[in-house]
C-alpha cells in the first residue's frame, strides 16, 4: 500500500485525546490504517498533534475536507495532508536553514587569570 497521500496531519488535539479517539473520528471517512499521537519524550504527555494514515487517498481527502476546522470538544482542529520528509523543500520552510550557525565573535575572548 502506498501511503504517500494517505497520511493526515491533525493539530490542536486536547491533551486527553487518544489514538482510539482519532480512529473513531476518522473512520467515518474510510478505513483507518494507523493513528499516532506525538508525545513528549521527557514526560510522555501529548504534544497536541498526531497523524492518521487512511487506507486510501480518497479517504484521506474526505477526512481532511470534513474535519478541517471542525470543533471537537473545545478545540478547533487543524487537519491537512501530512508532508513526508522527502517532499519538504527549502521553500516550504521559509528558506534554506543551515544545520549549524557559526558563532561570530565581536570581541576576543577574555583570558582567564591563572
CORRAUR-V121187 format. One record per backbone hydrogen bond with DSSP energy under -0.5 kcal/mol. CO is the residue of the C=O (numbers start at 1). NH is the residue of the N-H. If there is no record, write none. Layout:
CO;NH  CO;NH
//
This chain:
1;3  3;6  3;7  6;54  7;82  8;52  9;80  10;50  11;78  14;17  18;22  19;23  20;24  21;25  22;26  23;27  25;28  26;29  27;30  31;33  31;55  34;53  36;51  38;47  40;44  45;40  48;12  48;13  49;38  50;10  51;36  52;8  52;54  53;33  53;34  56;60  57;61  58;62  59;63  60;64  61;65  62;66  63;67  64;68  67;70  70;72  70;77  71;73  72;74  72;75  75;72  75;77  77;69  77;79  78;11  80;9  82;84  84;87  84;88  85;88  89;92  89;93  90;93  90;95  91;94  96;98  100;102  103;105
//
